[in-house]
Amino acid sequence: MAAATALVAGCATGSGGSTSGADGDTLTLWTHNAGNSTELDVVKKIIKDFNGSQSKYKVKLQAFPQSDYNNSVVAAASARKLPCLLDVDGPNVANWAWGGYLAPIDVSGSEVPLSDQLPSTVGRYQDKVYGFGFYDVSLAFFARKSVLNENDIRIPTMDKPWTKTEFDAALAKLKKSGKFTYPLEMGTGGTGEWWSYAYSPQLQSFGGDLVNRDGYKTASGTLDGKKSVEWATWFRSLVTKGYMSKKSGADPNKDFLAGKSAIQWDGSWNATKNADKLGDDLAIIPPVDFGRGPKIGGASWQWAMSSSCSNKDGAQAWLKFSRQTKYFVDYAKATGTLPGTEAAAKQIDGYQPGGKFNELVQFARKYAEVRPVTPAYPYISTEFEKAAQDILSGADPKNALGQAAKDIDNNLKTNNYNAG
C-alpha cells in the first residue's frame, strides 16, 4: 500500500482530478493498462480526439501498471484524491460504488445507447449505472475436431451443448486413448480472480452459487448447499480420475496447442492464436450444461466517474464522446476481445454474423452470468478461490465450502453489507 500511496501522491489533485486553466478545465483520467501498449494507445486516441473536438475541457492521462492499480485507487479514495475519470474491473463496480468512490453516470444522447451493449459490459448497482466497457471476453472450450472425431466424441453446438454425462464420458475416452497425460486443461495454475471467473460459472450451472442473490445477505445454504457440494465433488474428481492437473503449467494455451491436452477451458483472448495454429481443425465449444444451462463469467474493465470529481459535466462529456462505434471497434481489434456491440462486431473480421469467432460473442450474450453485484464481492471471490484450491488439494468439499460460507457471512455481518 505504501508504494500505491506514493504513486497516488505524485499525480492526484485535491479537487477530484479537475483543475482550471487557459486551456479549459483539465480532468485527470486514470487507467490500469500502463503495461498494455495496444489498449493504452486506444485510450490515448480517444483523449486526443476529445481534446481536439472542443476547447471547454482537456483530459490528461495517468497510466498505472495493473498490479498497482486497485491499491492506488483505494489509497486515493481514502484521501479524497481520486481523479475525475478512472477505469474499474467490472466485478469491482458494486464495491467501489458502495464505498463511495464512484458517482452514477448519465450517458444518454451518446452515439451508442447502453441498450445496444452486451449486458455484461454495463456496470450497475442498485439500479443506477456506474460504468460501461467497450468489450468483454468469453470463456469457451477449445479442441481439435480431428481428436474428437477419432475418439467418437460429438462436437457440441449452442443448440445442443454437452451434458455433464457426455462431458465426463468424453474425458474418460480421451484419458483411455493414452495420448494425453491430462485430457482436460482448465488453467488450475492460475491465481486471483481467474478462479471465480473460470469456475464459479460451472458451480452455477450445477445449480449452486457464491452467495444467495436474494438480498446478498448470506452465503450459507448456497455456497455450501447441495448443488454447490455436487459441483465441488465433481471438480475434485477431475483430479482424482487423472483428467486434469491439480496445478497446470505456466502457459496452458501453449500446452494445448502443443497437443499435451485435448480440451482447454480458456478465454476468447486466445481464439485467434488457436485458429492461426489449427485452422479449420479448431472447434470452439460452448460451456457444458451441468443441469441449469451453460454459464460463463461476464464483465471486464469499464469506465467510470469518481464521486469526488469537481467537474462531473466535463467527465460525462468525455464518457459520452467515447461512446462511438469506431472506438468499440478500435478496442476489440487492439485487445483481441469481444466487441461490446453488434454494430462493432459487424466491422471486425471473424466476429461478424457467420464469422468463425461470432459464436464467442453469442456465448457472451447468451451465457454470461455477472458476478455477484454486492460490495462484498472481492471478499467472496477470495474465499471461493481458497476453498476451490483446498478442494483440488483433497479437502472435504462440504467442509471447505462450509467454512468459506461462514467466513463470508461473518464479513457481511461485520461490514453491514446487507444494509446496502
C-alpha positions in Angstrom: 0.0 0.0 0.0 2.9 2.4 0.6 4.0 2.1 -3.0 0.5 2.7 -4.1 0.2 5.8 -2.0 3.4 7.1 -3.3 2.1 6.7 -6.9 -1.1 8.5 -6.0 0.6 11.4 -4.3 2.5 12.3 -7.4 -0.4 12.7 -9.8 -3.7 13.5 -8.0 -5.2 16.8 -7.2 -7.3 17.7 -4.3 -10.3 18.6 -6.4 -11.2 15.2 -7.8 -8.8 15.4 -10.6 -10.1 18.6 -12.1 -8.3 21.9 -12.4 -8.9 25.1 -14.4 -6.5 26.8 -16.7 -6.1 28.7 -20.0 -6.8 25.5 -22.0 -10.2 25.0 -20.3 -10.9 22.7 -17.4 -8.4 19.8 -17.1 -9.7 16.5 -16.0 -7.3 13.7 -14.9 -8.0 10.2 -16.2 -6.5 7.0 -14.6 -6.2 3.7 -16.4 -4.8 0.3 -15.4 -3.0 -0.5 -18.6 0.4 1.1 -18.4 1.9 -2.2 -19.4 -0.5 -2.9 -22.2 0.5 -0.5 -25.0 -2.1 -1.7 -27.5 -5.0 -0.9 -25.3 -3.3 2.2 -23.9 -3.0 3.5 -27.5 -6.7 3.4 -27.9 -7.3 5.4 -24.7 -4.7 7.9 -25.9 -6.5 8.2 -29.3 -9.9 8.9 -27.6 -8.4 11.5 -25.4 -6.6 13.2 -28.3 -9.8 13.2 -30.4 -11.9 14.6 -27.5 -9.4 17.3 -26.6 -9.3 18.3 -30.3 -13.0 18.3 -30.7 -13.7 21.2 -28.3 -11.9 23.8 -26.1 -14.0 23.6 -22.9 -12.4 20.6 -21.4 -9.0 18.9 -21.5 -8.4 15.3 -20.4 -5.0 14.3 -19.0 -3.9 10.7 -18.9 -2.2 8.9 -16.0 -1.5 5.2 -16.6 -0.6 2.7 -13.9 0.7 -0.9 -14.0 -2.3 -3.2 -13.5 -0.6 -4.8 -10.4 -0.6 -1.4 -8.6 -3.9 0.0 -9.9 -6.5 -1.2 -7.4 -4.4 -0.3 -4.4 -3.7 3.1 -5.9 -7.5 3.8 -6.3 -8.3 2.6 -2.7 -5.5 4.8 -1.3 -6.6 7.8 -3.3 -10.2 7.3 -2.4 -9.4 7.3 1.3 -7.6 10.6 0.8 -10.4 12.1 -1.4 -7.9 12.4 -4.2 -9.4 10.3 -6.9 -9.2 11.6 -10.5 -12.4 12.6 -12.3 -12.2 9.6 -14.7 -11.0 6.1 -14.0 -11.4 2.6 -15.2 -12.6 -0.2 -13.0 -12.7 -4.0 -13.3 -16.4 -5.0 -13.8 -16.7 -7.2 -10.7 -15.5 -4.3 -8.5 -18.1 -1.7 -9.7 -20.6 -2.6 -6.9 -17.9 -2.5 -4.3 -16.5 0.9 -5.4 -20.0 2.4 -5.8 -21.0 1.2 -2.3 -17.7 2.5 -0.9 -18.5 6.0 -2.3 -15.7 6.0 -4.8 -17.9 6.3 -7.9 -20.8 8.5 -8.9 -23.7 7.4 -11.2 -23.2 8.4 -14.8 -25.6 9.8 -17.4 -24.5 9.0 -20.9 -27.9 9.5 -22.6 -27.6 11.0 -26.0 -24.4 9.1 -26.9 -24.0 7.7 -30.3 -24.2 4.2 -28.8 -27.1 3.7 -26.4 -26.4 1.5 -23.4 -29.2 -0.8 -24.6 -27.1 -1.8 -27.6 -24.3 -3.2 -25.5 -23.7 -6.7 -24.2 -25.4 -6.6 -20.8 -22.2 -7.7 -19.1 -20.4 -4.5 -20.3 -22.7 -2.2 -18.3 -21.9 -1.7 -14.6 -25.0 -1.3 -12.4 -25.5 -1.1 -8.7 -28.9 -0.5 -7.0 -30.5 0.2 -10.4 -28.0 3.0 -11.3 -25.4 2.9 -14.0 -21.8 3.5 -12.7 -19.7 2.3 -15.6 -19.6 0.9 -19.1 -17.0 -1.1 -21.0 -16.1 -1.3 -24.7 -15.5 -5.0 -24.7 -15.9 -8.3 -22.8 -14.3 -11.7 -23.0 -15.9 -15.1 -23.2 -14.9 -18.5 -21.9 -15.1 -21.5 -24.1 -13.8 -24.9 -24.6 -11.2 -25.3 -27.4 -10.4 -28.7 -29.0 -9.3 -30.2 -32.2 -12.2 -31.6 -34.3 -9.9 -34.4 -35.5 -9.2 -35.6 -31.9 -12.9 -35.5 -31.0 -13.8 -37.4 -34.2 -11.1 -40.0 -33.6 -12.5 -40.7 -30.2 -16.1 -40.8 -31.4 -17.0 -37.7 -29.3 -19.8 -35.4 -30.5 -18.8 -31.9 -31.3 -21.4 -29.8 -29.4 -23.3 -26.7 -30.6 -25.2 -23.9 -28.8 -28.4 -25.7 -29.7 -27.1 -28.9 -28.2 -24.2 -28.3 -25.7 -22.6 -31.2 -23.9 -24.3 -32.5 -20.8 -22.4 -33.5 -17.7 -22.8 -37.1 -18.6 -21.5 -36.6 -22.1 -18.6 -34.5 -20.9 -17.5 -37.0 -18.3 -17.7 -39.8 -20.9 -15.6 -37.7 -23.4 -12.9 -37.2 -20.8 -12.9 -40.9 -20.0 -12.4 -41.8 -23.6 -9.6 -39.2 -24.1 -7.8 -40.5 -21.0 -8.2 -44.1 -22.1 -6.6 -43.2 -25.5 -3.3 -42.8 -23.7 -2.3 -39.9 -25.9 -2.8 -37.2 -23.2 -1.4 -37.1 -19.7 -4.3 -34.9 -18.8 -7.0 -34.7 -21.4 -8.5 -31.5 -19.9 -6.7 -28.2 -19.3 -8.6 -25.7 -17.1 -5.8 -23.4 -16.0 -5.6 -24.5 -12.4 -2.2 -22.9 -12.1 -3.8 -19.5 -12.3 -4.4 -17.3 -9.4 -6.7 -14.5 -8.1 -9.9 -13.6 -9.9 -9.3 -16.3 -12.5 -10.7 -18.9 -10.0 -14.1 -17.2 -9.6 -14.2 -16.2 -13.3 -13.4 -19.6 -14.6 -15.0 -22.0 -12.2 -18.0 -20.3 -10.4 -20.0 -20.4 -13.7 -19.7 -24.2 -13.6 -20.8 -24.1 -10.0 -23.8 -22.0 -11.1 -24.6 -24.4 -13.9 -24.8 -27.2 -11.3 -27.4 -25.0 -9.5 -25.2 -23.5 -6.8 -23.8 -20.0 -6.4 -21.3 -17.9 -4.5 -23.9 -16.2 -2.4 -27.7 -16.0 -2.1 -28.5 -13.3 -4.6 -31.9 -12.7 -2.9 -30.6 -9.7 -0.9 -27.0 -10.8 -0.9 -27.2 -11.3 2.9 -25.8 -14.8 3.3 -23.6 -17.5 1.6 -24.6 -20.2 4.0 -27.1 -22.6 2.4 -26.0 -21.5 -1.1 -22.2 -21.8 -1.4 -22.3 -24.9 0.8 -25.7 -26.1 -0.4 -26.3 -29.5 -2.0 -25.8 -28.4 -5.6 -22.6 -26.5 -4.7 -21.2 -29.6 -3.0 -22.1 -31.6 -6.1 -20.0 -29.2 -8.2 -17.1 -29.4 -5.8 -17.2 -33.2 -5.7 -17.1 -33.3 -9.5 -14.4 -30.6 -9.6 -12.2 -32.7 -7.3 -12.9 -35.9 -9.3 -11.3 -34.4 -12.4 -8.0 -34.6 -10.5 -8.5 -37.9 -8.8 -9.5 -39.5 -12.1 -6.5 -38.1 -13.9 -8.5 -35.9 -16.2 -6.9 -32.6 -15.1 -3.8 -31.5 -13.3 -4.2 -30.1 -9.8 -2.0 -27.2 -10.9 -1.4 -26.6 -14.5 1.7 -25.3 -16.2 2.7 -21.7 -16.7 1.2 -21.5 -20.2 -1.8 -23.8 -20.5 -2.7 -22.5 -24.0 0.8 -23.3 -25.3 0.4 -26.8 -23.9 -2.9 -27.2 -25.6 -1.5 -26.1 -29.0 1.4 -28.5 -28.5 -1.1 -31.4 -28.2 -0.4 -32.0 -24.5 -4.1 -31.7 -23.7 -7.2 -32.4 -25.8 -9.7 -29.9 -24.5 -8.9 -26.5 -23.0 -11.2 -24.2 -20.9 -9.9 -20.8 -21.9 -10.8 -17.3 -22.9 -11.7 -15.7 -26.2 -8.4 -13.8 -26.0 -6.6 -16.9 -27.4 -9.1 -17.7 -30.1 -7.2 -16.0 -32.9 -3.9 -17.7 -31.8 -5.7 -21.1 -31.8 -7.2 -20.5 -35.2 -3.9 -19.4 -36.7 -2.3 -22.7 -35.5 -5.1 -25.2 -36.0 -7.1 -23.6 -38.9 -10.3 -25.4 -39.7 -9.5 -28.2 -37.2 -10.3 -25.8 -34.3 -13.5 -26.5 -32.5 -15.0 -23.6 -30.4 -17.2 -25.3 -28.0 -19.9 -23.9 -25.7 -19.8 -24.4 -21.9 -21.2 -27.6 -20.6 -24.8 -27.7 -19.3 -24.4 -29.2 -15.9 -28.1 -29.1 -15.3 -29.0 -25.4 -15.1 -27.9 -24.3 -18.5 -24.4 -23.3 -19.8 -22.8 -20.5 -17.9 -19.7 -18.3 -18.3 -18.4 -15.2 -16.4 -19.2 -11.7 -17.5 -17.9 -8.2 -17.1 -14.5 -6.8 -17.9 -12.9 -3.3 -17.5 -15.2 -0.4 -17.5 -15.0 3.4 -17.5 -16.5 5.4 -14.6 -16.5 8.8 -12.9 -15.4 9.4 -9.3 -17.8 10.8 -6.7 -15.2 13.4 -5.7 -14.9 14.8 -9.3 -15.5 18.6 -9.1 -16.4 18.7 -12.8 -18.9 16.0 -13.4 -20.2 17.7 -16.6 -16.8 17.6 -18.1 -16.2 13.9 -17.1 -19.6 12.9 -18.5 -18.8 14.8 -21.7 -15.7 12.7 -22.2 -17.6 9.5 -21.4 -20.3 10.4 -23.9 -17.8 11.3 -26.6 -16.0 8.0 -26.1 -19.2 6.0 -26.9 -18.8 5.9 -30.6 -18.9 2.7 -32.6 -15.5 3.3 -34.1 -13.9 3.2 -30.6 -15.7 0.0 -29.8 -14.1 -1.4 -33.0 -10.7 0.0 -32.1 -10.7 -1.6 -28.6 -11.7 -5.0 -29.8 -9.1 -5.0 -32.6 -6.4 -3.8 -30.3 -7.1 -6.2 -27.5 -8.4 -9.3 -29.2 -11.6 -9.1 -27.1 -15.2 -9.3 -27.9 -16.7 -6.1 -29.3 -19.3 -4.7 -26.9 -22.0 -4.1 -29.5 -23.4 -5.9 -32.6 -22.6 -2.8 -34.7 -18.9 -3.1 -33.8 -18.9 -6.8 -34.3 -20.0 -6.4 -37.9 -16.9 -4.4 -38.6 -14.4 -6.9 -37.2 -13.3 -9.9 -39.3 -14.3 -13.1 -37.8 -16.7 -11.6 -35.3 -19.4 -10.5 -37.7 -22.5 -12.7 -38.0 -21.4 -16.0 -39.6 -17.7 -15.3 -38.7 -15.6 -18.0 -37.2 -15.5 -16.2 -33.8 -19.1 -14.9 -33.7 -20.0 -17.9 -31.5 -17.9 -16.3 -28.8 -20.0 -13.1 -29.0 -23.1 -15.2 -28.8 -21.7 -17.1 -25.7 -21.2 -13.7 -24.0 -24.7 -12.6 -24.9 -26.5 -15.8 -24.0 -24.5 -17.4 -21.2 -22.8 -14.6 -19.3 -23.5 -14.6 -15.6 -22.4 -11.4 -13.9 -20.5 -12.0 -10.7 -22.5 -11.1 -7.6 -23.4 -7.4 -7.6 -22.5 -6.8 -4.0 -19.9 -4.7 -2.2 -18.7 -8.0 -0.6 -17.7 -9.5 -3.9 -13.9 -9.0 -3.6 -14.0 -10.9 -0.3 -16.4 -13.6 -1.6 -14.1 -14.2 -4.6 -11.0 -14.6 -2.4 -12.8 -17.0 -0.1 -14.0 -19.0 -3.1 -10.5 -19.2 -4.6 -9.2 -20.5 -1.3 -11.9 -23.1 -0.9 -11.6 -24.3 -4.5 -7.9 -24.7 -4.2 -8.2 -26.6 -1.0 -10.8 -28.9 -2.6 -8.4 -29.7 -5.5 -5.8 -30.5 -2.9 -8.0 -33.0 -1.2 -10.1 -31.1 1.4 -13.6 -32.3 2.0 -15.9 -30.4 -0.4 -18.7 -29.8 2.1 -16.3 -28.7 4.9 -14.3 -26.4 2.6 -17.3 -24.7 1.2 -19.0 -24.6 4.6 -16.0 -22.7 6.1 -16.0 -20.3 3.2 -19.7 -19.6 3.6 -19.2 -19.0 7.3 -16.3 -16.6 6.7 -18.3 -14.7 4.0 -21.3 -14.4 6.4 -19.1 -13.0 9.1 -17.7 -10.5 6.6 -21.2 -9.5 5.5 -22.4 -9.0 9.1 -19.3 -7.1 10.2 -19.5 -4.7 7.3 -23.3 -4.4 7.4 -23.4 -5.0 3.6 -26.9 -6.4 4.0 -28.0 -2.8 4.6 -26.6 -1.7 1.2 
